[in-house]
Amino acid sequence: MLLVLLSFLLGGNGYVLVCRSWHDRQLFQFLETQGMIPSFNPETLGLQGQTLNLSQVYNACQHDAPLWSALDLGQAVPLDELLNLSQYTTEIRAAFAETNLTLAPVVLLSTEQTDLLRTLGNTTRLTNLTDDRQKLSTIPSQEQLLGLADELDRLANVIGTRAPDRSKELRDEAAELRQLDKEMETRLRSNVRILNETLQRLQKTMHQVPMLVDSVLEQMKQAEVFLDTRVAATIQNESQLFLHRLLGFFETYVAWAKGTLTGELGRCRPVAQALDSVETIACRYMLDSLNAFWFSLGACTVLLLPGLILATRLAKFYRRMDYADVHENDALEM
């Protein structure tokens, strides 16, 4: 009987207090009662002035919700305010806008270089290659040398035998002139023609050099003016573009961090599954088995009382039958 009483108290009360209240979610309401569990306080989780609904947390964890939405941390942590970059970007843009860039004057060509270019332009204006080309034309031609050699041969023939030594000298001079003509043809005249053509092209080009020098000097002056007046503004614009791109990277990172923190971090389905496993082991395997044992003992007890009553009545009946049988046997013997 003591075993039946203990199994009844433990099995029945445990099932009602734990298992049934777990299915009805009344156990969560009991745990949420203020001061019921001294060590359980929402403030320990940083939830200042906020009530924690365990039933909602459990349902959210069953759907694999992140801790941010399960614990409703948005009420305790102003995430949008903390990750709001606008309060910082305004100051950063203002600081960039107030930056004053002071650049030294840009000098592309020094005074010496400018003077050299001007001297080059003036020199080409005054240079005349016509005289040089005329000097090249004074070089003896092939017709002149060969004609002179023929004339020497003719004089040698005229002198003849009257002055054989002189005639021989004239013939030698004519041979040297012909040899000189051959050497000049192979070495000098081709180079003179090339030089003459080069001087002709150079003479045509030299007329453009002063204009090119003046154009280069004017473009350099305009480039210096542009660099002195526009470089600072260009650097400022490029800095603003760089800042805009950099802030875009930060905004993308903050959006990713916010999405991860509120939607991906700390999914609590394993916690809900662990609690469901504890409930399955405690209620279905332990308390249900204990209650089955208790109901079996109860059924045996219920069936025991009619058995006792029936056994008592049958015992009286059997005693009467035994007493009647004894008297019948004595009568027969007499």
C-alpha positions as CSV (number, residue, x, y, z in Angstrom):
1,M,0.0,0.0,0.0
2,L,2.9,2.4,0.7
3,L,4.3,1.7,-2.7
4,V,0.9,2.4,-4.3
5,L,0.7,5.7,-2.3
6,L,4.2,6.8,-3.4
7,S,3.6,5.9,-7.0
8,F,0.3,7.7,-6.9
9,L,1.8,10.9,-5.4
10,L,4.8,10.9,-7.6
11,G,3.2,9.8,-10.9
12,G,-0.1,11.6,-10.7
13,N,1.1,14.9,-9.2
14,G,4.2,15.0,-11.4
15,Y,2.1,14.4,-14.6
16,V,-0.5,17.0,-13.6
17,L,2.0,19.6,-12.4
18,V,4.7,19.2,-15.1
19,C,3.4,17.4,-18.2
20,R,-0.1,18.7,-18.4
21,S,1.0,22.2,-17.5
22,W,3.7,21.9,-20.1
23,H,1.2,21.1,-22.9
24,D,-1.2,23.8,-21.7
25,R,1.7,26.4,-21.4
26,Q,0.7,27.0,-17.8
27,L,4.2,26.0,-16.6
28,F,5.6,29.0,-18.5
29,Q,3.1,31.3,-16.8
30,F,4.1,29.9,-13.4
31,L,7.8,30.5,-14.1
32,E,7.0,34.0,-15.4
33,T,5.6,35.0,-12.0
34,Q,7.6,37.7,-10.4
35,G,9.9,36.4,-7.7
36,M,9.0,32.8,-8.2
37,I,12.5,32.0,-9.3
38,P,15.0,34.4,-7.6
39,S,17.8,33.8,-10.0
40,F,15.6,34.2,-13.1
41,N,15.3,37.9,-13.9
42,P,14.9,39.5,-17.3
43,E,17.3,42.3,-16.2
44,T,20.1,39.7,-16.2
45,L,19.7,39.5,-20.0
46,G,19.8,43.3,-20.3
47,L,16.0,43.6,-20.7
48,Q,15.5,46.6,-18.4
49,G,11.9,47.2,-17.6
50,Q,10.7,44.5,-19.9
51,T,8.7,41.3,-19.2
52,L,9.8,38.1,-20.7
53,N,7.1,35.8,-22.1
54,L,8.5,32.3,-22.0
55,S,5.7,30.9,-24.0
56,Q,6.3,33.2,-26.9
57,V,10.1,32.6,-26.6
58,Y,9.5,28.9,-26.8
59,N,7.1,29.1,-29.8
60,A,9.6,31.4,-31.6
61,C,12.5,28.9,-30.9
62,Q,10.3,26.1,-32.3
63,H,10.2,28.0,-35.5
64,D,14.0,28.5,-35.4
65,A,13.8,32.2,-34.8
66,P,17.0,34.2,-33.9
67,L,17.5,35.4,-30.3
68,W,16.9,39.0,-31.4
69,S,13.3,38.4,-32.3
70,A,12.7,35.6,-29.8
71,L,13.7,37.8,-26.8
72,D,12.4,40.9,-28.5
73,L,15.7,42.7,-28.0
74,G,14.6,45.5,-30.2
75,Q,12.8,47.1,-27.3
76,A,15.9,47.0,-25.1
77,V,18.6,47.8,-27.7
78,P,18.0,50.7,-30.1
79,L,19.9,49.0,-32.9
80,D,18.7,51.5,-35.6
81,E,19.9,54.4,-33.6
82,L,23.2,52.8,-32.8
83,L,23.9,51.8,-36.4
84,N,22.6,55.0,-38.0
85,L,25.5,56.3,-40.0
86,S,23.8,59.6,-40.9
87,Q,24.8,61.2,-37.6
88,Y,28.4,60.5,-38.5
89,T,28.4,61.0,-42.2
90,T,27.2,64.6,-41.8
91,E,30.2,65.5,-39.6
92,I,32.6,63.6,-42.0
93,R,31.2,65.4,-45.0
94,A,31.4,68.8,-43.2
95,A,35.0,68.1,-42.3
96,F,35.9,67.2,-45.9
97,A,34.1,70.3,-47.1
98,E,36.0,72.6,-44.7
99,T,39.4,71.2,-45.9
100,N,41.4,73.9,-47.5
101,L,43.9,72.8,-50.1
102,T,46.8,75.2,-50.7
103,L,49.1,74.2,-53.5
104,A,52.3,75.9,-54.6
105,P,52.3,77.5,-58.0
106,V,52.9,75.0,-60.8
107,V,55.9,75.8,-63.1
108,L,56.1,73.4,-66.1
109,L,58.9,75.3,-67.8
110,S,61.6,77.3,-66.0
111,T,62.8,80.7,-67.3
112,E,65.9,79.1,-68.8
113,Q,63.9,76.5,-70.7
114,T,61.5,79.1,-72.0
115,D,64.5,81.2,-73.2
116,L,66.0,78.2,-74.9
117,L,62.8,77.5,-76.8
118,R,62.5,81.2,-77.8
119,T,66.1,81.2,-79.0
120,L,65.4,78.0,-81.0
121,G,62.4,79.7,-82.7
122,N,64.3,82.9,-83.4
123,T,67.3,80.9,-84.7
124,T,65.2,79.0,-87.2
125,R,63.7,82.2,-88.4
126,L,67.1,83.6,-89.2
127,T,68.6,80.4,-90.6
128,N,68.8,80.2,-94.4
129,L,70.0,76.9,-95.9
130,T,69.9,78.1,-99.4
131,D,73.6,79.1,-99.3
132,D,74.6,75.8,-97.9
133,R,72.7,74.0,-100.7
134,Q,74.4,76.3,-103.2
135,K,77.8,75.4,-101.7
136,L,77.0,71.7,-102.2
137,S,76.3,72.4,-105.9
138,T,79.8,73.8,-106.3
139,I,81.3,70.3,-105.9
140,P,82.7,69.2,-109.3
141,S,80.3,67.1,-111.2
142,Q,81.1,63.9,-113.1
143,E,80.9,65.7,-116.5
144,Q,83.4,68.4,-115.3
145,L,86.0,65.9,-114.1
146,L,85.7,63.6,-117.1
147,G,85.8,66.6,-119.4
148,L,88.9,67.9,-117.7
149,A,90.5,64.4,-118.0
150,D,89.7,64.3,-121.7
151,E,91.2,67.8,-122.2
152,L,94.4,66.6,-120.5
153,D,94.6,63.6,-122.8
154,R,94.1,65.9,-125.8
155,L,96.9,68.1,-124.6
156,A,99.1,65.1,-124.1
157,N,98.5,64.0,-127.6
158,V,99.3,67.5,-128.9
159,I,102.6,67.6,-127.2
160,G,103.3,64.1,-128.3
161,T,107.0,63.3,-128.8
162,R,108.1,66.9,-128.4
163,A,107.9,66.6,-124.6
164,P,107.3,63.0,-123.7
165,D,107.8,63.6,-120.0
166,R,105.2,66.4,-119.9
167,S,102.9,64.3,-122.0
168,K,103.2,61.4,-119.6
169,E,102.5,63.7,-116.7
170,L,99.3,64.9,-118.3
171,R,98.1,61.4,-119.0
172,D,98.8,60.5,-115.4
173,E,96.9,63.5,-114.2
174,A,94.0,62.5,-116.5
175,A,94.0,59.0,-115.1
176,E,94.0,60.3,-111.5
177,L,91.0,62.6,-112.4
178,R,89.1,59.6,-113.7
179,Q,90.0,57.6,-110.6
180,L,89.0,60.5,-108.4
181,D,85.7,60.7,-110.3
182,K,85.0,57.0,-109.6
183,E,85.8,57.5,-105.9
184,M,83.6,60.6,-105.7
185,E,80.8,58.7,-107.4
186,T,80.9,55.9,-104.9
187,R,81.6,57.9,-101.8
188,L,80.8,61.5,-102.0
189,R,78.1,62.3,-104.6
190,S,75.6,59.8,-103.1
191,N,76.1,61.4,-99.7
192,V,75.9,64.9,-101.2
193,R,72.6,64.0,-102.8
194,I,71.2,62.7,-99.5
195,L,72.5,65.7,-97.7
196,N,70.9,68.0,-100.2
197,E,67.6,66.3,-99.9
198,T,67.8,66.4,-96.1
199,L,68.6,70.1,-96.2
200,Q,65.7,70.7,-98.5
201,R,63.3,68.9,-96.1
202,L,64.8,70.7,-93.1
203,Q,64.4,74.0,-94.9
204,K,60.7,73.3,-95.3
205,T,60.3,72.2,-91.7
206,M,62.2,75.1,-90.2
207,H,59.5,77.5,-91.3
208,Q,57.1,75.6,-88.9
209,V,59.5,75.5,-85.9
210,P,58.7,79.1,-84.7
211,M,55.0,78.5,-84.9
212,L,55.4,75.2,-83.0
213,V,57.6,76.9,-80.3
214,D,55.0,79.7,-79.9
215,S,52.2,77.1,-79.7
216,V,54.1,75.0,-77.1
217,L,54.8,78.1,-74.9
218,E,51.2,79.2,-75.1
219,Q,49.9,75.7,-74.2
220,M,52.3,75.5,-71.3
221,K,51.1,78.9,-70.0
222,Q,47.5,77.7,-70.3
223,A,48.3,74.5,-68.5
224,E,50.0,76.4,-65.7
225,V,46.9,78.6,-65.3
226,F,44.6,75.6,-65.3
227,L,46.7,73.7,-62.7
228,D,46.9,76.8,-60.5
229,T,43.1,77.4,-60.7
230,R,41.5,74.0,-61.1
231,V,43.7,71.4,-59.4
232,A,42.4,72.3,-55.9
233,A,38.7,72.0,-57.1
234,T,39.5,68.8,-58.9
235,I,41.1,67.2,-55.8
236,Q,38.1,68.4,-53.7
237,N,35.7,66.7,-56.1
238,E,37.7,63.5,-56.3
239,S,37.9,63.5,-52.5
240,Q,34.1,63.8,-52.3
241,L,33.6,60.9,-54.7
242,F,36.1,58.8,-52.7
243,L,34.2,59.7,-49.5
244,H,30.9,58.8,-51.1
245,R,32.2,55.4,-52.2
246,L,33.8,54.7,-48.9
247,L,30.6,55.6,-47.0
248,G,28.7,53.3,-49.4
249,F,31.0,50.4,-48.3
250,F,30.3,51.2,-44.7
251,E,26.5,51.4,-45.3
252,T,26.6,48.0,-47.0
253,Y,28.6,46.5,-44.1
254,V,26.2,48.0,-41.5
255,A,23.2,46.6,-43.4
256,W,24.8,43.2,-43.6
257,A,25.7,43.3,-39.8
258,K,22.2,44.4,-38.9
259,G,20.6,41.7,-41.0
260,T,22.9,39.0,-39.6
261,L,22.4,40.2,-36.0
262,T,18.6,40.4,-36.2
263,G,17.9,37.5,-38.6
264,E,20.8,35.0,-38.5
265,L,22.6,35.1,-35.2
266,G,21.7,32.7,-32.4
267,R,18.9,30.6,-33.9
268,C,17.4,28.8,-30.9
269,R,15.7,25.8,-32.4
270,P,18.3,23.5,-30.6
271,V,17.1,24.9,-27.3
272,A,13.5,24.1,-28.0
273,Q,14.4,20.7,-29.3
274,A,16.4,20.0,-26.1
275,L,13.4,21.0,-23.9
276,D,11.1,18.8,-26.1
277,S,13.6,15.9,-25.5
278,V,13.5,16.5,-21.8
279,E,9.7,16.6,-21.8
280,T,9.6,13.4,-23.9
281,I,12.0,11.5,-21.5
282,A,10.4,12.8,-18.3
283,C,6.7,12.5,-19.3
284,R,6.4,9.8,-21.9
285,Y,9.0,7.4,-20.7
286,M,9.2,8.0,-16.9
287,L,5.9,9.4,-15.6
288,D,3.7,7.6,-18.1
289,S,5.5,4.3,-17.1
290,L,5.1,5.1,-13.4
291,N,1.4,5.9,-13.9
292,A,0.9,2.7,-15.8
293,F,2.5,0.8,-12.9
294,W,0.3,2.7,-10.4
295,F,-2.9,2.0,-12.4
296,S,-1.9,-1.6,-12.6
297,L,-1.6,-1.7,-8.8
298,G,-4.9,0.2,-8.5
299,A,-6.6,-2.3,-10.7
300,C,-5.3,-5.1,-8.7
301,T,-6.5,-3.4,-5.5
302,V,-10.0,-2.9,-7.0
303,L,-10.2,-6.5,-8.0
304,L,-8.8,-7.7,-4.6
305,L,-11.8,-6.4,-2.5
306,P,-14.5,-8.4,-4.4
307,G,-12.2,-11.4,-4.3
308,L,-11.9,-11.1,-0.5
309,I,-15.7,-10.7,-0.1
310,L,-16.4,-13.6,-2.4
311,A,-13.8,-15.7,-0.6
312,T,-15.4,-14.9,2.8
313,R,-18.8,-15.9,1.6
314,L,-17.6,-19.0,-0.1
315,A,-15.7,-20.0,3.1
316,K,-19.0,-19.8,5.2
317,F,-20.7,-21.8,2.5
318,Y,-18.0,-24.5,2.4
319,R,-18.1,-24.7,6.2
320,R,-21.8,-25.4,6.1
321,M,-21.4,-28.0,3.5
322,D,-18.7,-29.7,5.5
323,Y,-20.8,-29.6,8.6
324,A,-23.8,-31.1,6.8
325,D,-21.6,-33.8,5.2
326,V,-20.3,-34.9,8.7
327,H,-23.9,-35.3,10.2
328,E,-25.1,-37.2,7.1
329,N,-22.2,-39.7,7.5
330,D,-23.0,-40.3,11.2
331,A,-26.6,-41.0,10.5
332,L,-25.8,-43.5,7.8
333,E,-23.4,-45.3,10.2
334,M,-26.1,-45.6,12.8
